[in-house]
Amino acid sequence: MLIHRYDGEQELLRPLFREADDSEQQIDTYIDLGTVFVAEDDGEIIGHLQLIARDDTVELKSMAVAENRRGTGVGRALVRTALEHCRQNATRSLLVATAAADIGNLRFYQRQGFRMLRIERDAFEASTGYPGEIVIDGIPLLDRVWLSRDLSGES
């Protein structure tokens, strides 16, 4: 597996962006922004991670791994690459948001050293392009959880 910065048209990665976000409306607002890294295996893109800089803070805006490659370390490798990129660019903090209902994502990010920061209630509504009645692991999709990883003491 090779992870590298993606310099192609980000629109070509839309299927992966859809794996990470259920709102086409939201994807349209950020798909062309920031820096994107991809994981490739035998010439096939199997994952992506998008970073959007905001002063000395960076948001991990979108990340997804092909369903048949989940649980194999691709996501961890993408996050390691993102952390290294942030350190090289003197980023003080890396933020990520995920659904409060997605226990698997919450577990994954905490294992990568992220800590809970805040909850954004009712973030996944029709007004922001999300279809109604999404349920993840038996939990209604309503709130967004923000996590952060402080990089100021890391070199």
Secondary structure, DSSP 8 states (H G I E B T S, - for coil): -EEEE--S-GGGGHHHHHHH-S-HHHHHHHTTSSEEEEEEETTEEEEEEEEEEETTEEEEEEEEE-GGGTTTTHHHHHHHHHHHHHHHTT-SEEEEEEETT-HHHHHHHHHTT-EEEEEETT-S-GGGT--S--EETTEE---EEEEEEE-TT--
